[in-house]
Amino acid sequence: MGQVAARSGVNVSALHFYERQGLIFSSRTTGNQRRYNRSVLRRVAVIRAAQRAGIPLALTAEVFAQLPREDVPGKDDWSRLSEAWQHELDARISALQKLRGSLSGCIGCGCLSLAECGFVNPDDQVAGAGPGARAFDDPEM
């Protein structure tokens, strides 16, 4: 496990967590030591890239469930994975562009009012949508 942690650049505790989540798998020796297939390094690299892009681990787990468990995933497997994330990434890009376009009007505004804020709650349109940060959760707002 220490070798995988060193080669992948993640802590041993992260590897334990990924394994509990079903993202990576190990087998045990007769001495109860974990042994990892070589595909684990690639999986960990993809997990880290997905996390940097803001892809939730639950979505990563859903996609990984479609990959071969023991064998190294091939090019077609990784193509399917990237297609599954395309919608998620497009939604995140849209939300970030919305944030970037609205942020300049917010800096220095000084309104300090969530009810009147043109950035978080333009024209109080969020009031009927229920509690929470609706302006950020719904791309149509």
Backbone as numpy.savetxt, mean C-alpha at the origin, in Angstrom:
# Nx Ny Nz CAx CAy CAz Cx Cy Cz
16.70 -16.51 8.81 15.88 -15.32 8.81 16.75 -14.07 8.81
17.84 -14.10 9.57 18.73 -12.95 9.60 19.34 -12.64 8.25
19.64 -13.68 7.48 20.19 -13.48 6.14 19.17 -12.83 5.22
17.93 -13.28 5.30 16.88 -12.68 4.46 16.67 -11.23 4.86
16.68 -10.96 6.17 16.52 -9.58 6.64 17.66 -8.70 6.11
18.88 -9.20 6.20 20.04 -8.42 5.73 19.99 -8.19 4.23
19.65 -9.21 3.47 19.63 -9.08 2.01 18.46 -8.25 1.51
17.34 -8.28 2.23 16.15 -7.54 1.77 16.08 -6.13 2.33
16.83 -5.86 3.40 16.82 -4.53 3.98 15.64 -4.27 4.91
14.98 -5.33 5.37 13.88 -5.15 6.33 14.24 -5.83 7.64
13.61 -5.41 8.70 13.85 -6.00 10.01 13.26 -7.40 10.09
13.82 -8.20 10.98 13.31 -9.55 11.22 11.84 -9.46 11.65
11.49 -8.47 12.45 10.10 -8.33 12.90 9.16 -8.09 11.72
9.63 -7.37 10.71 8.81 -7.15 9.51 8.61 -8.46 8.76
9.65 -9.27 8.68 9.51 -10.58 8.03 8.51 -11.46 8.77
8.56 -11.43 10.09 7.58 -12.18 10.89 6.17 -11.69 10.57
6.00 -10.37 10.51 4.70 -9.79 10.22 4.23 -10.19 8.83
5.09 -10.08 7.83 4.72 -10.46 6.46 4.30 -11.92 6.40
4.99 -12.76 7.17 4.66 -14.17 7.16 3.30 -14.41 7.82
3.02 -13.72 8.92 1.71 -13.85 9.57 0.58 -13.39 8.65
0.88 -12.40 7.80 -0.12 -11.88 6.88 -0.26 -12.72 5.62
0.55 -13.75 5.47 0.49 -14.61 4.30 1.17 -14.04 3.06
2.01 -13.04 3.25 2.71 -12.42 2.13 3.96 -13.20 1.73
4.62 -13.81 2.71 5.78 -14.66 2.45 5.59 -15.96 3.23
6.37 -16.97 2.86 6.24 -18.29 3.46 7.61 -18.86 3.77
7.66 -19.69 4.79 8.90 -20.39 5.13 8.58 -21.83 5.45
9.61 -22.64 5.48 9.49 -24.01 5.96 10.41 -24.12 7.17
10.28 -25.18 7.92 11.08 -25.36 9.13 12.01 -26.56 8.98
13.20 -26.39 9.50 14.15 -27.51 9.54 13.83 -28.38 10.75
14.51 -29.50 10.86 14.30 -30.36 12.04 14.73 -29.64 13.31
15.62 -28.66 13.20 16.04 -27.84 14.34 15.14 -26.64 14.56
14.00 -26.58 13.85 12.98 -25.53 13.96 13.47 -24.17 13.46
14.43 -24.15 12.56 14.86 -22.90 11.94 14.04 -22.66 10.68
13.75 -21.39 10.43 13.01 -21.05 9.21 13.95 -21.11 8.01
13.40 -21.58 6.90 14.10 -21.58 5.63 13.16 -20.96 4.60
13.71 -20.06 3.81 12.91 -19.35 2.81 13.31 -19.75 1.41
12.33 -19.83 0.54 12.55 -20.03 -0.88 13.17 -18.75 -1.44
13.91 -18.85 -2.52 14.55 -17.65 -3.08 13.56 -16.60 -3.57
12.32 -17.00 -3.82 11.31 -16.03 -4.27 10.94 -15.03 -3.19
11.28 -15.33 -1.93 10.93 -14.43 -0.83 11.60 -13.06 -1.00
12.83 -13.04 -1.48 13.51 -11.75 -1.66 12.78 -10.87 -2.67
12.30 -11.48 -3.74 11.55 -10.71 -4.72 10.22 -10.23 -4.13
9.55 -11.11 -3.39 8.28 -10.72 -2.75 8.49 -9.55 -1.80
9.54 -9.61 -0.99 9.80 -8.52 -0.05 10.10 -7.23 -0.80
10.84 -7.31 -1.89 11.12 -6.12 -2.70 9.83 -5.51 -3.24
8.91 -6.36 -3.70 7.63 -5.86 -4.22 6.79 -5.27 -3.09
6.79 -5.91 -1.93 6.06 -5.38 -0.78 6.56 -3.99 -0.43
7.86 -3.83 -0.38 8.43 -2.52 -0.04 8.12 -1.47 -1.10
8.17 -1.85 -2.36 7.83 -0.90 -3.43 6.36 -0.51 -3.34
5.51 -1.49 -3.07 4.08 -1.21 -2.94 3.82 -0.28 -1.76
4.49 -0.51 -0.66 4.31 0.35 0.51 4.74 1.78 0.19
5.84 1.94 -0.52 6.30 3.28 -0.90 5.30 3.99 -1.80
4.58 3.20 -2.60 3.57 3.79 -3.49 2.23 3.97 -2.79
2.15 3.54 -1.52 0.91 3.69 -0.76 -0.08 2.57 -0.95
0.34 1.47 -1.53 -0.56 0.32 -1.72 -0.73 -0.37 -0.36
-1.96 -0.54 0.10 -2.17 -1.20 1.39 -1.72 -2.66 1.36
-1.22 -3.15 2.49 -0.76 -4.54 2.57 -1.89 -5.52 2.27
-3.12 -5.16 2.61 -4.25 -6.05 2.32 -4.39 -6.27 0.82
-4.22 -5.22 0.03 -4.30 -5.35 -1.43 -3.10 -6.16 -1.95
-1.95 -5.93 -1.37 -0.78 -6.72 -1.75 -1.02 -8.20 -1.48
-1.60 -8.50 -0.32 -1.90 -9.90 0.03 -2.89 -10.52 -0.95
-3.90 -9.75 -1.36 -4.88 -10.27 -2.33 -4.20 -10.66 -3.63
-3.32 -9.81 -4.10 -2.63 -10.07 -5.36 -1.63 -11.21 -5.20
-0.91 -11.22 -4.09 0.06 -12.29 -3.85 -0.62 -13.65 -3.75
-1.86 -13.69 -3.31 -2.58 -14.96 -3.20 -2.73 -15.63 -4.56
-2.62 -14.86 -5.64 -2.75 -15.41 -6.98 -1.40 -15.86 -7.56
-0.32 -15.57 -6.85 1.02 -15.95 -7.32 1.37 -17.35 -6.83
2.29 -18.02 -7.52 2.72 -19.33 -7.04 3.37 -19.19 -5.67
3.01 -20.07 -4.76 3.51 -19.96 -3.39 4.98 -20.36 -3.27
5.37 -21.43 -3.89 6.73 -21.95 -3.73 7.67 -21.53 -4.84
7.18 -21.44 -6.05 8.04 -21.12 -7.18 8.25 -19.61 -7.29
9.30 -19.25 -7.99 9.54 -17.84 -8.26 8.51 -17.38 -9.29
7.76 -16.33 -8.97 6.78 -15.83 -9.95 7.48 -15.40 -11.24
6.84 -15.68 -12.36 7.39 -15.33 -13.65 6.91 -13.96 -14.12
7.33 -13.62 -15.32 6.98 -12.31 -15.89 5.47 -12.14 -16.01
4.76 -13.18 -16.44 3.31 -13.10 -16.56 2.64 -12.88 -15.21
3.19 -13.52 -14.17 2.65 -13.34 -12.82 2.79 -11.88 -12.38
3.98 -11.32 -12.60 4.20 -9.93 -12.19 3.38 -8.96 -13.04
3.13 -9.30 -14.29 2.28 -8.45 -15.14 0.86 -8.40 -14.59
0.34 -9.56 -14.17 -1.00 -9.60 -13.55 -1.03 -8.77 -12.28
0.05 -8.85 -11.50 0.12 -8.08 -10.26 0.06 -6.59 -10.56
0.82 -6.13 -11.53 0.83 -4.69 -11.83 -0.51 -4.23 -12.38
-1.17 -5.07 -13.15 -2.50 -4.71 -13.65 -3.50 -4.58 -12.51
-3.38 -5.44 -11.51 -4.30 -5.39 -10.36 -4.11 -4.10 -9.58
-2.91 -3.54 -9.59 -2.65 -2.31 -8.85 -2.91 -1.05 -9.67
-3.14 -1.19 -10.94 -3.30 -0.02 -11.81 -4.40 0.91 -11.33
-5.57 0.36 -11.01 -6.70 1.19 -10.55 -6.35 1.91 -9.25
-5.75 1.18 -8.33 -5.36 1.78 -7.04 -4.39 2.93 -7.25
-3.40 2.73 -8.10 -2.42 3.78 -8.36 -3.05 4.97 -9.06
-3.93 4.73 -10.02 -4.62 5.82 -10.70 -5.44 6.65 -9.72
-6.12 5.99 -8.78 -6.92 6.70 -7.77 -6.01 7.54 -6.87
-4.88 7.00 -6.50 -3.94 7.75 -5.65 -3.36 8.95 -6.38
-3.02 8.76 -7.65 -2.50 9.87 -8.45 -3.55 10.97 -8.56
-4.79 10.60 -8.80 -5.87 11.58 -8.89 -6.04 12.35 -7.59
-6.00 11.63 -6.47 -6.15 12.29 -5.17 -4.99 13.25 -4.90
-3.77 12.85 -5.27 -2.62 13.72 -5.07 -2.68 14.95 -5.98
-3.16 14.78 -7.21 -3.30 15.93 -8.10 -4.36 16.89 -7.57
-5.43 16.35 -7.02 -6.48 17.19 -6.41 -5.91 17.96 -5.23
-5.14 17.29 -4.41 -4.51 17.93 -3.27 -3.56 19.03 -3.71
-2.72 18.72 -4.71 -1.76 19.70 -5.21 -2.47 20.93 -5.76
-3.56 20.73 -6.50 -4.28 21.85 -7.09 -5.00 22.71 -6.07
-5.40 22.13 -4.96 -6.15 22.88 -3.95 -5.28 23.45 -2.86
-4.12 22.91 -2.68 -3.28 23.29 -1.55 -2.82 24.74 -1.61
-2.54 25.26 -2.79 -2.02 26.62 -2.87 -3.04 27.64 -2.38
-4.33 27.37 -2.55 -5.35 28.28 -2.04 -5.52 28.18 -0.55
-5.06 27.10 0.02 -5.22 26.87 1.45 -4.09 27.46 2.26
-2.89 27.47 1.72 -1.75 27.97 2.47 -1.93 29.47 2.70
-1.88 29.88 3.95 -2.00 31.29 4.28 -3.42 31.77 4.35
-4.40 30.89 4.13 -5.80 31.30 4.16 -6.19 31.81 5.54
-5.85 31.04 6.56 -6.14 31.46 7.93 -7.57 31.27 8.36
-8.40 30.59 7.58 -9.81 30.45 7.97 -9.98 29.62 9.24
-9.15 28.60 9.41 -9.19 27.75 10.59 -10.60 27.23 10.89
-11.39 27.03 9.87 -12.76 26.56 10.06 -13.02 25.39 9.12
-13.27 24.21 9.68 -13.58 23.06 8.84 -14.93 23.23 8.16
-15.82 23.99 8.78 -17.14 24.19 8.17 -17.07 25.08 6.95
-16.13 26.02 6.93 -16.05 26.98 5.83 -14.87 26.76 4.90
-14.00 25.86 5.24 -12.76 25.65 4.48 -13.07 25.23 3.04
-12.58 26.01 2.11 -12.78 25.71 0.70 -11.95 24.53 0.23
-10.97 24.14 1.01 -10.14 23.01 0.65 -10.72 21.71 1.18
-11.03 21.65 2.46 -11.54 20.43 3.06 -13.03 20.25 2.82
-13.78 21.37 2.80 -15.24 21.28 2.71 -15.79 22.40 1.82
-15.49 22.38 0.53 -15.95 23.46 -0.34 -17.47 23.56 -0.38
-17.99 24.77 -0.15 -19.43 25.05 -0.15 -20.20 24.12 0.77
-19.56 23.62 1.80 -20.17 22.72 2.78 -20.82 21.51 2.11
-20.29 21.10 0.98 -20.88 19.97 0.24 -20.68 18.64 0.93
-19.79 18.57 1.89 -19.48 17.32 2.55 -20.44 17.03 3.71
-21.13 18.02 4.19 -21.96 17.86 5.37 -22.97 16.72 5.25
-23.56 16.54 4.10 -24.56 15.49 3.92 -23.99 14.11 3.69
-22.69 14.00 3.54 -22.07 12.71 3.23 -21.76 11.88 4.47
-21.91 12.45 5.65 -21.64 11.71 6.87 -20.33 12.13 7.49
-19.99 11.50 8.62 -18.79 11.89 9.36 -17.51 11.42 8.69
-16.42 12.01 9.10 -15.11 11.58 8.62 -14.56 12.49 7.54
-13.39 12.14 7.06 -12.69 12.94 6.05 -13.21 12.58 4.66
-14.42 12.92 4.41 -15.08 12.56 3.15 -14.44 13.20 1.92
-13.94 14.39 2.05 -13.36 15.10 0.91 -12.14 14.36 0.36
-11.47 13.61 1.20 -10.29 12.88 0.74 -10.62 11.45 0.37
-11.71 10.90 0.92 -12.07 9.52 0.65 -12.83 9.36 -0.66
-13.54 10.39 -1.09 -14.38 10.31 -2.28 -13.74 11.14 -3.40
-13.26 10.51 -4.47 -12.59 11.26 -5.54 -13.53 12.20 -6.30
-14.83 12.06 -6.15 -15.79 12.91 -6.84 -16.00 14.24 -6.14
-15.55 14.36 -4.89 -15.79 15.60 -4.14 -14.70 16.60 -4.42
